[in-house]
Amino acid sequence: MEDDTKAAPAGAANDEAAAAAPAVANAMANAAQASTGQAQGGLASVSQIVELADQLSACADQLHERIMRDIRAYEGREVPEKVQAAARALLEDEVILRQRANGLYADAATYIVKSLGKSQQGVIALTTEAAEKIRKITRIGDVAGLVAGLLHLAGAAATGQAAPIIMALDKIRTHMAGIEATNPPAPAAKTT
């Protein structure tokens, strides 16, 4: 079978689609809210799906910053193969996370969840905390596990079904609790 489509110049079509997706999704959100009113619960409106996509994009930004900071820490010295492999894997996860976030922007109206049972504030607070943890976590293995949870959430949100989304949120929450248990906060500074 012959494919009649032609490939766009590298990155050009993706850049245009990524730039246009939030504007299209926001316009759809405004129209949906004007006709039906704000829906109850998390991920129950186009604007809430767009908000999740924004947060997933922010997590991808933090992940990229983290990977680059870890690589730059070698200051021109040879980066060990194990570190290179971990960085490559995380860069691939970053790309997937961005693609899923862009998919949520583009198709937000089809991913509305009727009865998530979780508040939008709770969903966004969890993803905001995840982005902050990605920035601060010291062990790269913990970053990889947290990113896996975010990828699970992005994929689950694309189903529009409450059960996989709740499972993904629980996975992220559990992973962050594990990180907290193994990485206790630094002792408070003494005041004199």
C-alpha positions, 0 to 999 in steps of 0.5 A: 500500500502506498502512502500519499502523504508527504512528510513536513519539513523536520519540526515545522508542522509539529511546531505549528501544531504545538503553537496552535493547539492551546489557542484552539483548545481554549476557544473550544473550552470557552464555547463549551462552558458558555453553552453548558456551564462549568462542569463539576469535578476534575477534568470535567471540562475542556479548560480543565483538560487544557490546564492538565496539559499545561501542567504536564508540559511544565513537568516536561520542562522541569524534566528537561532542565533536570537532565541538562543540569545533570549532564552539565555537572560533568563540566566537559569530563566524560559522562559515564555510560550509565548516566548517558543511558539514564539521560537518553531514556529520560529525554525519550520520556520527555518527548512522549510527555510533550506529545501526550500534553499536545494531544490533550490540547488538540483533542481536549473536548473528547477527553472530558471525564464525567465523574472523576471523583477528584477535584481539579485543584487536587489533580493540578496540585499533584502535578505541580508538586511532581514538577517541583520534585523533578527539579529537586530530587537527588536520585535519578531513579526517583525522577524516572519513576515519577516521570513514569507516573506522569506518562501514565496520567497523560495516557490515562487522561487521553482515555476520558475514563475515570478509573485509569486516571485515578489509578495514575494519580494514586501511582504518582502520589504513592511514588512521591510518598516513597521519595519523601520517605527515602529522602527526608527533608534537610534539618531546619537551620538553627536560629541563634 
